Amino acid sequence: MRPLACFFSVTVAVALVACASPGVYEGSALQAEDYGRMQTALKASADAWNAGNLSGHLEIYDASVTAMTKNGPRPTVAAIEASFRSTYFRDGKPKQALRMENVAIRSLARDAALMTGRFVLSGGGEPEQSGWFTLVWVRTPAGWKVVHDHTS
């Protein structure tokens, strides 16, 4: 390999590894408080769900959010709320309690992060339901908000 081509290949490889590395507190684009704010927001969202406050649960979403479903993208918070209300709530209360597990956050840029984890719906005399989620967070003037939710 010629020296210039070798230099280019090594430079590209180093850049790709740097971009693909998971976000860590030291040296990442995000600061420790950014991770904490997203984790706190996710916990508040689950707490609101369990208190029967669906609007509070949805506060993590930006107005531009899109949720990916088996039928394709579902844009807007209102569409997500209508789906959750008809599927997971009865008489204004959640049918089951919600908890999050295995939550990890990866820095994508100074103002963007990818959160993955597992949700669990349990109790209420119904079979436990669980699955995995990916949330794309962006820093907005209102704080960290989810702009894309892919839950399966």
N, C-alpha and C positions, 0 to 999 in steps of 0.2 A: 504494500500500500504506500502511495506517495505521502510525504510528510504533511502536506496541506490537507489531504483527504483524511489522514489519520487524526490530525488535530480536530477537524470538523466532526468526525465520528465520535471522538471522545467528548467534545464539547456538547454535542447533542445528547449523548448518553447521560452525562452528568446533569444536564438541564432536565431531562425526562425523569431521572431518579429524584431530583429535588422537587419536582412538581408532584410526583406520585407519592412522596413520603407522607405518612399521616401527620397531622398537626400535633405538635407538642408545645408545651408552654414556653420553654426557652427557645428562642430563635425562630419561632413560627410567626406567621403573619397575625395571628390572634394573640391576645393577651389572656392571662389567667382569668381576669374578670369577665372576658367575653364568654369563655366556656361556662363560667358560673352563672352568668345571666341566662344563657340558653337552657341550662339544666334547671334553674329556678323557674323559668317560664314553662318548661315542660311539666314540672311537678305541679305548678299552680293550675295548669290546664287539666291534669288528671284529677286534682283535688276538686276543681270546679265541676267536672263531670260527676264525680262521686257525690257532690252536694246537690246534684240536680240542676246545676247552672250551666246549661248548654252554651249560652252566649259567652260565659266566662271561659268555658273550655275552648271556644273558637277564637279567643283573643290572641292566640299565638300566630294566627294567620294574617298575612298582608291582604289588602283588598284585591290584589292581583293574583291571588293564589289559584293554583290548578291542582286538583286531586286526580291522580290516575286511578281508574277503576277498570274492572274487567270489560266494561263496555266502552272504554276510551276515556279521554280527559273530561273532567267535570270542573269547569271554571266557576269561580265566585264563591265567596263564603256562604251566601244565601243558599246556593245549591247544595253545598256540603251540609249545612244546617238542616235543610229539608230532608236529606237522605238519612242523616243521623237520627233526627227526631222520629221519622217513620219506622226506622229499622231497630234502633237501640233504646228508645224511650217509650214509656207507657204512662199515661196520665201525668206527663210533665216530669217524670222521674226516670233515671236510668234503670233498665231491666237488670243490669249487672254492674258490679264494681270494676273499675279500670285501674290497672297498674302497669308500669313500664319496667322492663328489665333489660340488662345487657346493653345499656345506652353507651354509645361511643360518639365522639365528635372529632371530625377531621377538618382541619383548616384548608380552605380552597384558595383564599385570598384574604387581604386585610378586612374586607367587608362581606365575606361569604364563607359558609361552612356547610358541611354535610354531616347530618346526624343519622345514625342507624340504631336500631334497637328492636326489642320485641314487646308487643302489647299483649296483655292478658285481660280478658273479661271473665269474671267468675261470680258465682253466687246467684241469688235470685231464683233458685230452683231450676236453673237451666244449665245445660252442659257448658263446660268451660270452652271458651273460644280464645284462640291466640294466633298470632302471626307476626310478621316482621314488617318494619317500616323504615323508610328513608325520607328524611325531611331536608330540604334545601333551605337554609336560613340566610338572610341578608340583613346587613345593618341598615336601618332606616332612621329617619328623624324621630320616629316613635320608639326606637330601640330595635332589638333583634326580632325579626318576623319571618315566618315560613312563607315561601313563595311557591313551593312545590311539595306535595305529599304523595308518596307512593307507598301504599299499605297493602299487604297481601296476607 
